[in-house]
């Protein structure tokens, strides 16, 4: 059937923390920013950068399989030409996954805790509570003096024993 072309999706992970490595490629013929891979997991890994960068992005584009082979593509990488580079767009989902992979285990634990709470509880934890004008400059001693005259603090209410 005419008009049907096999396409391959290529990925590129870019991390600001790894921007210094581009100097090497500029010396060797200005090939920086041209390396793409058919492995999106590897692109996400590259977007995380040298120190788990949270600002990395993952770009993607689809090109014909014949052009991929013509450019010398193998299982790990291909160096794209100028026309193909202009077509590469940021893939939001893969970028989100790369940034989530950069979070520390403690941050992931906190996010999991927040996700398990009801929305009202989570928003209550994030909002600050305003202070009354009288309480703004009070010390612990002042709060203790307020509590001295109170007779209804943590006392059990009287009740009678009855048969049921």
Residue frames as a rotation matrix with the C-alpha (Angstrom) as fourth column:
UNK 1
0.583 0.813 0.000 0.00
0.813 -0.583 0.000 0.00
0.000 0.000 -1.000 0.00
UNK 2
-0.218 -0.695 0.686 1.51
0.667 -0.618 -0.415 3.33
0.712 0.367 0.598 -1.03
UNK 3
0.147 0.222 0.964 1.96
-0.278 -0.926 0.255 6.15
0.949 -0.305 -0.075 1.47
UNK 4
0.986 0.162 0.044 2.50
-0.090 0.289 0.953 3.99
0.142 -0.943 0.300 4.55
UNK 5
0.128 -0.989 0.075 5.94
-0.290 -0.110 -0.951 4.55
0.948 0.100 -0.301 6.08
UNK 6
0.462 -0.089 -0.883 7.44
0.767 0.539 0.347 2.84
0.445 -0.838 0.317 9.11
UNK 7
0.431 -0.255 0.866 8.19
-0.336 -0.935 -0.108 5.49
0.837 -0.245 -0.489 11.72
UNK 8
-0.002 -0.473 -0.881 10.47
0.833 0.487 -0.263 5.41
0.554 -0.734 0.393 14.74
UNK 9
0.887 0.311 0.342 10.18
0.064 -0.815 0.576 7.68
0.458 -0.489 -0.742 17.76
UNK 10
-0.107 -0.986 -0.131 13.42
0.626 0.035 -0.779 9.22
0.773 -0.165 0.613 19.00
UNK 11
0.886 0.374 -0.274 14.08
0.420 -0.400 0.814 10.79
0.195 -0.837 -0.512 22.39
UNK 12
-0.153 -0.939 0.308 16.60
0.392 -0.344 -0.853 13.22
0.907 -0.010 0.421 23.85
UNK 13
0.669 0.288 -0.686 17.16
0.739 -0.150 0.657 14.06
0.086 -0.946 -0.313 27.52
UNK 14
-0.042 -0.651 0.758 18.58
0.308 -0.731 -0.610 17.49
0.951 0.208 0.231 28.28
UNK 15
0.596 0.151 -0.788 19.75
0.801 -0.050 0.597 18.50
0.051 -0.987 -0.151 31.76
UNK 16
0.856 -0.271 0.441 21.07
-0.192 -0.957 -0.215 21.97
0.480 0.100 -0.872 32.64
UNK 17
0.693 -0.618 0.371 23.59
-0.440 0.045 0.897 20.39
-0.571 -0.785 -0.240 35.02
UNK 18
0.236 -0.609 0.757 25.21
0.582 0.713 0.392 18.53
-0.779 0.348 0.522 32.11
UNK 19
0.977 0.214 -0.020 25.52
0.119 -0.619 -0.777 21.61
-0.179 0.756 -0.630 29.89
UNK 20
0.401 -0.901 -0.167 29.28
-0.689 -0.417 0.593 21.74
-0.604 -0.122 -0.788 30.42
UNK 21
-0.081 -0.430 0.899 29.76
0.248 0.865 0.436 18.51
-0.965 0.258 0.037 28.46
UNK 22
0.831 0.451 0.325 28.68
0.423 -0.134 -0.896 20.30
-0.361 0.882 -0.302 25.28
UNK 23
0.579 -0.685 -0.442 32.05
-0.654 -0.714 0.250 22.08
-0.487 0.145 -0.861 25.13
UNK 24
-0.309 -0.692 0.653 33.69
-0.137 0.712 0.689 18.79
-0.941 0.123 -0.314 24.20
UNK 25
0.118 0.441 0.890 31.37
0.779 0.515 -0.358 18.29
-0.616 0.736 -0.283 21.25
UNK 26
0.922 0.180 -0.343 31.81
-0.022 -0.859 -0.511 21.85
-0.386 0.479 -0.788 19.98
UNK 27
0.062 -0.978 -0.197 35.52
-0.712 -0.182 0.678 21.15
-0.700 0.098 -0.708 19.65
UNK 28
-0.638 -0.334 0.694 34.81
0.078 0.869 0.489 17.95
-0.766 0.366 -0.528 17.74
UNK 29
-0.926 0.197 0.322 32.67
0.335 0.036 0.942 19.41
0.174 0.980 -0.099 14.98
UNK 30
-0.761 0.639 0.112 29.71
-0.640 -0.712 -0.289 21.10
-0.104 -0.292 0.951 16.74
UNK 31
-0.541 0.590 -0.599 27.52
0.021 0.722 0.692 18.03
0.841 0.362 -0.403 17.22
UNK 32
-0.972 0.184 -0.148 26.13
0.152 0.012 -0.988 19.15
-0.180 -0.983 -0.040 20.59
UNK 33
-0.397 0.908 -0.135 22.37
-0.539 -0.350 -0.767 18.86
-0.743 -0.232 0.628 20.93
UNK 34
-0.125 0.308 -0.943 22.06
-0.972 0.152 0.178 16.40
0.199 0.939 0.280 18.04
UNK 35
-0.919 -0.293 -0.265 22.20
-0.242 0.948 -0.209 13.05
0.312 -0.127 -0.941 19.86
UNK 36
0.064 0.971 0.232 18.84
-0.995 0.045 0.087 11.25
0.074 -0.237 0.969 20.02
UNK 37
-0.923 -0.349 0.162 18.02
-0.372 0.917 -0.143 7.70
-0.099 -0.193 -0.976 21.09
UNK 38
-0.285 0.862 -0.420 15.15
-0.351 0.314 0.882 5.27
0.892 0.399 0.213 20.46
UNK 39
-0.285 0.118 -0.951 15.24
0.751 0.644 -0.145 4.35
0.596 -0.756 -0.272 24.19
UNK 40
0.314 0.487 0.815 13.02
-0.054 -0.848 0.528 6.69
0.948 -0.210 -0.240 26.20
UNK 41
0.903 -0.045 -0.426 14.29
0.423 0.255 0.870 5.28
0.070 -0.966 0.249 29.52
UNK 42
-0.072 -0.997 -0.013 17.82
0.996 -0.073 0.058 6.33
-0.059 -0.009 0.998 28.59
UNK 43
-0.299 0.030 0.954 16.56
0.386 -0.910 0.150 9.81
0.873 0.413 0.260 27.60
UNK 44
0.784 0.590 0.191 14.80
0.023 -0.335 0.942 10.17
0.620 -0.734 -0.276 30.98
UNK 45
0.591 -0.657 -0.468 18.05
0.780 0.319 0.538 9.13
-0.205 -0.683 0.701 32.68
UNK 46
-0.403 -0.773 0.490 19.97
0.868 -0.493 -0.063 11.79
0.290 0.400 0.869 30.72
UNK 47
0.118 0.535 0.837 17.35
0.154 -0.842 0.517 14.44
0.981 0.068 -0.181 31.61
UNK 48
0.899 0.180 -0.399 18.00
0.399 0.040 0.916 13.77
0.181 -0.983 -0.036 35.30
UNK 49
0.657 -0.668 0.349 21.55
-0.434 -0.714 -0.549 14.97
0.616 0.209 -0.760 34.74
UNK 50
-0.233 -0.913 -0.335 24.67
-0.051 0.356 -0.933 14.57
0.971 -0.200 -0.129 36.79
UNK 51
-0.988 -0.149 -0.025 23.08
0.028 -0.018 -0.999 15.39
0.149 -0.989 0.022 40.15
UNK 52
-0.418 0.905 -0.072 19.37
0.903 0.406 -0.140 14.53
-0.098 -0.124 -0.987 39.78
UNK 53
-0.994 -0.011 -0.113 18.46
-0.011 -0.982 0.189 17.84
-0.113 0.189 0.975 38.19
UNK 54
-0.294 0.956 0.007 14.80
0.588 0.186 -0.787 18.83
-0.754 -0.227 -0.617 38.55
UNK 55
0.160 0.339 -0.927 14.92
-0.416 -0.829 -0.375 21.13
-0.895 0.445 0.008 35.51
UNK 56
-0.829 -0.538 0.154 15.74
-0.127 0.448 0.885 18.55
-0.545 0.714 -0.440 32.85
UNK 57
0.194 0.890 -0.413 13.52
-0.775 -0.119 -0.621 18.03
-0.602 0.441 0.666 29.80
UNK 58
-0.461 -0.219 0.860 12.85
0.296 0.876 0.381 15.18
-0.837 0.430 -0.339 27.40
UNK 59
-0.164 0.352 -0.922 12.31
-0.839 -0.541 -0.058 15.94
-0.519 0.763 0.384 23.71
UNK 60
-0.271 0.106 0.957 10.82
0.296 0.955 -0.022 13.57
-0.916 0.277 -0.290 21.17
UNK 61
-0.048 0.323 -0.945 10.11
-0.885 -0.452 -0.109 13.33
-0.463 0.831 0.308 17.47
UNK 62
0.384 0.215 0.898 9.12
0.181 0.936 -0.301 10.71
-0.905 0.278 0.321 14.91
UNK 63
-0.126 -0.448 -0.885 11.11
-0.886 -0.351 0.303 10.15
-0.447 0.822 -0.352 11.75
UNK 64
0.768 0.376 -0.518 10.86
-0.599 0.707 -0.375 7.49
0.226 0.599 0.769 9.05
UNK 65
0.740 -0.470 0.482 12.79
0.020 0.731 0.682 4.32
-0.673 -0.495 0.550 9.76
UNK 66
0.630 -0.509 0.587 14.62
0.760 0.247 -0.601 4.67
0.161 0.825 0.542 6.43
UNK 67
0.568 -0.419 0.709 15.92
-0.192 -0.904 -0.381 8.13
0.801 0.080 -0.594 7.43
UNK 68
0.792 -0.258 0.553 16.99
-0.554 0.078 0.829 6.73
-0.257 -0.963 -0.082 10.81
UNK 69
0.643 -0.561 0.521 19.09
0.521 0.820 0.239 4.08
-0.561 0.118 0.819 9.07
UNK 70
0.609 -0.384 0.694 20.41
0.578 -0.384 -0.720 6.64
0.543 0.840 -0.012 6.57
UNK 71
0.638 -0.337 0.693 21.67
-0.531 -0.844 0.079 8.83
0.558 -0.418 -0.717 9.43
UNK 72
-0.319 -0.841 -0.437 23.58
-0.268 0.523 -0.810 5.86
0.909 -0.141 -0.392 10.82
UNK 73
0.203 0.494 0.845 21.23
-0.944 -0.131 0.303 5.05
0.260 -0.859 0.440 13.69
UNK 74
-0.618 -0.337 -0.710 22.01
-0.109 0.931 -0.347 2.09
0.779 -0.137 -0.612 15.89
UNK 75
0.043 0.707 -0.706 20.39
0.692 0.489 0.532 0.71
0.721 -0.511 -0.468 19.03
UNK 76
-0.124 -0.154 -0.980 21.64
0.952 -0.298 -0.073 3.53
-0.281 -0.942 0.183 21.27
UNK 77
0.023 0.059 -0.998 21.94
0.155 -0.986 -0.054 6.80
-0.988 -0.154 -0.032 19.36
UNK 78
0.172 -0.015 0.985 21.65
0.983 -0.055 -0.173 8.74
0.057 0.998 0.005 16.14
UNK 79
-0.589 -0.378 -0.714 22.98
0.380 -0.910 0.169 12.19
-0.714 -0.172 0.679 15.23
UNK 80
0.343 0.878 0.333 20.16
0.778 -0.067 -0.625 14.17
-0.527 0.473 -0.706 13.61
UNK 81
-0.542 -0.420 0.728 20.37
0.788 -0.556 0.265 16.71
0.294 0.717 0.632 10.81
UNK 82
-0.991 0.076 -0.110 19.12
-0.031 -0.932 -0.361 20.32
-0.129 -0.354 0.926 11.05
UNK 83
-0.483 0.867 -0.127 15.70
-0.515 -0.163 0.842 19.63
0.708 0.472 0.525 9.49
UNK 84
0.044 0.486 -0.873 14.88
0.436 0.777 0.455 16.91
0.899 -0.400 -0.178 12.03
UNK 85
-0.729 -0.392 -0.561 16.17
0.667 -0.221 -0.712 18.97
0.155 -0.893 0.422 14.97
UNK 86
-0.881 0.419 0.217 13.58
-0.410 -0.908 0.088 21.68
0.234 -0.011 0.972 14.30
UNK 87
-0.072 0.919 -0.387 10.76
-0.375 0.335 0.864 19.13
0.924 0.207 0.321 14.58
UNK 88
-0.495 -0.165 -0.853 11.72
0.605 0.639 -0.475 17.92
0.624 -0.751 -0.217 18.07
UNK 89
0.121 0.633 0.765 9.23
-0.400 -0.674 0.621 18.99
0.909 -0.380 0.172 20.74
UNK 90
-0.770 -0.336 0.542 9.28
-0.611 0.149 -0.777 18.68
0.180 -0.930 -0.320 24.52
UNK 91
-0.205 0.668 -0.716 7.39
0.130 0.743 0.656 15.58
0.970 0.041 -0.239 25.63
UNK 92
-0.041 0.234 0.971 5.54
-0.784 -0.610 0.114 16.68
0.619 -0.757 0.209 28.79
UNK 93
0.891 0.452 0.038 4.78
-0.381 0.703 0.601 13.21
0.245 -0.550 0.799 30.16
UNK 94
0.546 -0.762 -0.348 8.34
0.640 0.648 -0.413 11.91
0.540 0.003 0.842 29.83
UNK 95
-0.305 -0.615 0.727 9.68
-0.059 -0.749 -0.659 15.19
0.950 -0.244 0.193 31.25
UNK 96
0.388 0.539 0.747 7.37
-0.809 -0.190 0.557 14.78
0.442 -0.821 0.362 34.26
UNK 97
0.968 -0.033 -0.248 8.61
0.112 0.944 0.311 11.20
0.224 -0.329 0.917 34.77
UNK 98
0.116 -0.993 0.023 12.25
0.559 0.046 -0.828 12.33
0.821 0.109 0.561 34.55
UNK 99
-0.289 -0.195 0.937 11.72
-0.485 -0.814 -0.320 15.06
0.825 -0.547 0.140 37.12
UNK 100
0.714 0.578 0.396 9.83
-0.650 0.336 0.681 12.69
0.261 -0.744 0.616 39.42
UNK 101
0.776 -0.486 -0.401 12.74
0.449 0.873 -0.188 10.25
0.442 -0.034 0.896 39.15
UNK 102
-0.158 -0.878 0.453 15.07
0.185 -0.477 -0.859 13.01
0.970 -0.052 0.238 40.34
UNK 103
0.446 0.391 0.805 13.31
-0.664 -0.460 0.590 13.36
0.601 -0.798 0.054 43.69
UNK 104
-0.689 -0.700 0.190 14.98
-0.615 0.425 -0.664 11.92
0.384 -0.574 -0.723 46.75
UNK 105
-0.541 0.489 -0.685 13.36
0.429 0.860 0.275 8.95
0.723 -0.145 -0.675 48.52
UNK 106
-0.712 0.269 -0.649 12.39
0.590 -0.271 -0.760 11.19
-0.380 -0.924 0.034 51.45
UNK 107
-0.739 0.450 -0.501 10.62
-0.554 -0.830 0.071 13.64
-0.383 0.330 0.863 49.12
UNK 108
-0.588 0.535 -0.606 8.79
-0.341 0.516 0.786 10.76
0.734 0.669 -0.121 47.44
UNK 109
-0.635 0.346 -0.690 7.68
0.714 0.604 -0.354 9.48
0.294 -0.718 -0.631 50.85
UNK 110
-0.735 0.340 -0.587 6.30
0.141 -0.770 -0.622 12.92
-0.663 -0.540 0.518 51.71
UNK 111
-0.671 0.496 -0.551 4.47
-0.739 -0.395 0.546 13.17
0.053 0.774 0.631 48.39
UNK 112
-0.603 0.453 -0.657 2.96
0.149 0.873 0.465 9.70
0.784 0.183 -0.593 48.92
UNK 113
-0.690 0.334 -0.642 1.77
0.691 0.041 -0.722 10.78
-0.215 -0.942 -0.259 52.37
UNK 114
-0.708 0.410 -0.575 0.20
-0.343 -0.911 -0.228 13.94
-0.618 0.036 0.786 50.96
UNK 115
-0.666 0.449 -0.596 -1.48
-0.594 0.165 0.788 11.95
0.452 0.878 0.157 48.18
UNK 116
-0.668 0.407 -0.623 -3.05
0.490 0.871 0.044 9.56
0.560 -0.276 -0.781 50.69
UNK 117
-0.763 0.376 -0.525 -4.74
0.354 -0.437 -0.827 12.36
-0.541 -0.817 0.200 52.65
UNK 118
0.288 0.891 0.350 -8.13
0.923 -0.161 -0.349 13.83
-0.254 0.424 -0.869 51.75
UNK 119
-0.090 -0.332 0.939 -7.89
0.715 -0.678 -0.171 17.09
0.693 0.656 0.298 49.83
UNK 120
0.737 0.431 0.520 -9.31
-0.014 -0.760 0.649 19.18
0.675 -0.486 -0.555 52.70
UNK 121
0.862 -0.463 -0.205 -6.66
0.330 0.207 0.921 17.87
-0.384 -0.862 0.331 55.10
UNK 122
0.029 -0.899 0.437 -3.84
0.996 0.065 0.068 18.45
-0.090 0.433 0.897 52.63
UNK 123
0.064 0.026 0.998 -4.92
0.436 -0.900 -0.005 22.06
0.897 0.436 -0.069 51.97
UNK 124
0.950 0.283 0.132 -5.29
-0.004 -0.412 0.911 22.66
0.312 -0.866 -0.391 55.71
UNK 125
0.552 -0.814 -0.180 -1.69
0.697 0.333 0.634 21.52
-0.456 -0.476 0.752 56.23
UNK 126
-0.228 -0.686 0.691 -0.45
0.951 -0.308 0.008 23.93
0.208 0.660 0.722 53.58
UNK 127
0.303 0.407 0.861 -2.36
0.249 -0.906 0.341 26.99
0.920 0.111 -0.376 54.84
UNK 128
-0.810 -0.574 -0.121 -1.18
0.301 -0.230 -0.926 29.10
0.503 -0.786 0.359 57.74
UNK 129
0.208 0.866 -0.455 -3.45
0.913 -0.005 0.407 29.93
0.350 -0.500 -0.792 60.68
UNK 130
-0.003 -0.201 0.980 -3.78
0.017 -0.979 -0.201 33.63
1.000 0.016 0.007 61.56
UNK 131
-0.560 -0.269 -0.784 -2.88
0.779 0.152 -0.608 34.68
0.283 -0.951 0.125 65.13
UNK 132
0.656 0.751 -0.078 -5.13
0.710 -0.578 0.402 36.85
0.257 -0.319 -0.912 67.27
UNK 133
0.337 -0.524 0.783 -3.69
-0.068 -0.843 -0.534 40.29
0.939 0.126 -0.319 67.97
UNK 134
0.695 -0.033 0.718 -3.61
-0.709 -0.198 0.677 39.53
0.120 -0.980 -0.161 71.72
UNK 135
0.862 -0.303 0.407 -1.66
0.101 0.889 0.448 36.29
-0.497 -0.345 0.796 71.24
UNK 136
0.858 -0.506 0.088 0.95
0.054 -0.081 -0.995 37.62
0.511 0.859 -0.042 68.85
UNK 137
0.017 -0.913 0.408 3.51
-0.484 -0.365 -0.796 38.62
0.875 -0.184 -0.448 71.50
UNK 138
0.744 0.330 0.581 2.61
-0.664 0.268 0.698 36.16
0.075 -0.905 0.419 74.28
UNK 139
-0.438 -0.890 -0.128 5.20
-0.808 0.452 -0.379 33.90
0.395 -0.063 -0.917 75.91
UNK 140
-0.380 0.253 -0.890 4.77
0.172 0.965 0.201 30.41
0.909 -0.077 -0.410 77.36
UNK 141
-0.905 0.012 -0.425 4.31
0.423 -0.076 -0.903 31.89
-0.043 -0.997 0.063 80.84
UNK 142
-0.708 0.686 -0.168 1.42
-0.680 -0.726 -0.098 34.02
-0.189 0.045 0.981 79.62
UNK 143
-0.180 0.645 -0.743 -0.32
-0.556 0.557 0.618 30.95
0.812 0.524 0.258 78.20
UNK 144
-0.595 -0.090 -0.799 0.25
0.489 0.748 -0.449 29.11
0.638 -0.658 -0.401 81.51
UNK 145
-0.950 0.269 -0.160 -1.38
-0.034 -0.599 -0.800 31.98
-0.311 -0.754 0.578 83.45
UNK 146
-0.411 0.841 -0.352 -4.40
-0.875 -0.256 0.410 31.81
0.254 0.477 0.841 81.16
UNK 147
-0.169 0.307 -0.936 -4.75
-0.146 0.932 0.332 28.10
0.975 0.192 -0.113 81.87
UNK 148
-0.946 -0.295 -0.134 -4.55
0.081 0.184 -0.980 28.47
0.314 -0.938 -0.150 85.71
UNK 149
-0.674 0.724 0.148 -8.07
-0.608 -0.429 -0.668 29.75
-0.420 -0.540 0.729 86.20
UNK 150
-0.173 0.622 -0.763 -9.65
-0.820 0.339 0.461 27.21
0.546 0.706 0.452 83.86
UNK 151
-0.330 0.129 0.935 -11.55
-0.754 0.560 -0.343 24.46
-0.568 -0.818 -0.088 85.68
UNK 152
0.672 0.703 0.233 -12.76
-0.377 0.595 -0.710 22.48
-0.638 0.389 0.665 82.68
UNK 153
0.132 -0.710 -0.692 -9.50
-0.976 0.028 -0.215 21.14
0.172 0.704 -0.690 81.30
UNK 154
-0.359 -0.326 -0.874 -9.38
-0.446 0.883 -0.146 17.38
0.820 0.337 -0.463 80.66
UNK 155
-0.763 0.197 0.616 -11.73
-0.553 0.295 -0.779 16.43
-0.335 -0.935 -0.115 83.50
UNK 156
-0.848 0.513 -0.132 -14.18
0.377 0.760 0.530 13.58
0.372 0.400 -0.838 83.23
UNK 157
-0.363 0.823 0.438 -17.84
-0.663 -0.558 0.499 14.49
0.654 -0.109 0.748 83.52
UNK 158
-0.730 0.140 0.669 -19.65
-0.543 0.477 -0.691 12.99
-0.416 -0.868 -0.272 86.54
UNK 159
-0.256 0.680 -0.687 -21.89
-0.650 0.406 0.643 10.03
0.716 0.611 0.338 85.75
UNK 160
-0.004 0.349 0.937 -23.97
-0.911 0.385 -0.147 7.55
-0.412 -0.855 0.316 87.71
UNK 161
-0.951 -0.283 -0.124 -23.77
-0.308 0.890 0.336 3.78
0.015 0.358 -0.934 87.40
UNK 162
-0.008 0.997 0.081 -27.04
-0.912 0.026 -0.410 2.22
-0.411 -0.077 0.909 86.28
UNK 163
-0.452 0.007 0.892 -28.31
0.150 0.986 0.068 -1.18
-0.880 0.165 -0.446 85.30
UNK 164
-0.811 0.160 -0.563 -29.28
-0.582 -0.322 0.746 -1.62
-0.062 0.933 0.354 81.70
